[in-house]
Amino acid sequence: MRQALHHLHVPTKGKGLVEITRDVSSWLSGQRISTGLLTLFCRHTSASLLIQENADPDVRADLYAFFEGIAPEGRDLYIHATEGLDDMPAHIRTALTQVQLAIPVESGRMVLGTWQGVYVFEHRRAPHRREIVLHLLGE
């Protein structure tokens, strides 16, 4: 059994989904591990990870709109607003999604469905540089 670790830095432009499938695949292809398990971990409490459709951009738009509705910004909605009105809604959105993904690896590639992509879901208005830790275990 072998393992590899990598820190992927993802710039975001504010709220929305940023696809990282190519970046992850590129790193994975250089690891010389054919079969295993890839874990991705987002080191933030106001951004998350998703596996989602990558063919139709309307899916991303609808997800964005849905999360705007279930965790809206606004004065007097939350106690916690240390970093602005988008602070607590961002934490709620992260709590409702996930900060860790586990993806099987076969023949040196992620085992994703035809229309699946890996995304960082930025929940804050301002651009950020998000750190995603990739851990690969296999042979």
N, C-alpha and C positions, 0 to 999 in steps of 0.2 A: 504494500500500500504506500502510495506517495501522496503528498499534499502540496498545494501552492496557495499563496496569499497575495492579494493585490488590492491597492486602494485606488479606486476610480473616482476622479473628481469631475462632477457634472455641473456646468453652468446652466442656470435657469434664467428665464426672462420675466419671472413673476408667476402668478397662478397659472397652472395648466400642466399638461403631461409632456415630458421630454423622453423620447424613445432612446434607449441605450442598448438595444439589441446588438447592433453592429459593434459597438465598443466592447461589449462583453464577449461576443463571438470572436472578435479579433484577439483578445487576450487569451481566451480559451484555446484557440487553435495553436498557440505557441507553447502550450504546457506539456505536450507529449503524454497526456493522460487520455486513454481511449474510453474507459468506462468508469463512471463514478457519480458523485453528487456534487453539484455546485450550489453553494449557499451565498445569497446576496443579503447584505445587512446595511440598512440606512442608518447612519449615525446622527439622526436628527429627530426632534419631536414635533416639527412643523412641516415635514415632508414624508412621503411614504413611497412604497414600491407596489407596482401592479403588473400583472400579466393581463394584457387586454388586446382586443382586435387592433391590427395595424393596417388594415386595408381601407376602411372608410373613415375619413376624418370627422364625420358627423358623430361617431361613437364618442370620440374625445370631447367634442362640443357638448353632447348630451350629458356626459359624466360631469363635466365642469359645471353645467347649469344645475344638475341634481344636487351636487355638494354645496353650491351657492344657496340653494333653497333649504337644505336641512341644517346647515350651520352658517347662517347669515352673519354678516358684520353688523354692528350697531351699538350705539351708546345704550347703557342701561340693560343690555342683554346678559352681560357676564360681569363677574367681580374682577377676574384677572384680565388686565389690559396693560400690563407692564411695558410691552413693546408696541403698543398701538391697537387699533380696533380690529385688525386682522389676526392678532396674536391668539386669543382663545379659540376662535373658529378654526384656526390652523391646527391647534392641538386636538380639537374634536374630530376633525377630518382624518387626522393621523390615527386616532384611536379607533375610528370606524373602518380603516383600511388595514395596512400591515407594513411593518418595517423590515420584514425578513421574508425571503422566498427560498424555496428549495427546488432545484430543477435537476432532473436526471441528465446524465451525460452518456451518450452512446456514440461510438465511432468518433470521439473527439468533438462532438457537437451537442448543443442543448437540445433536448427532446421537447420541442415546442410544436404545437399544432400549426397547420398551414397559415392561418391568419393571426397567430399570436405573436405579440412583441412584448418586450420588457420595458417598463417605463418607470421613471421617477415622477411622482405626482407632487408638484410644488404647491403648497397651500398658502404661501405668503405672497403679498402684492409685489414686493420688491425683488429684484434679481438676487439670487444667492449662488454660492458655489457649494454644492452638496457632495458629501463624501459617502461613497458606497464601497463597502468592503466585500471583496469576492474571495471566497474560500472554496478551493476545489480539493476533493478527497477521492482518490481512485487509483487505478492502475492502467 
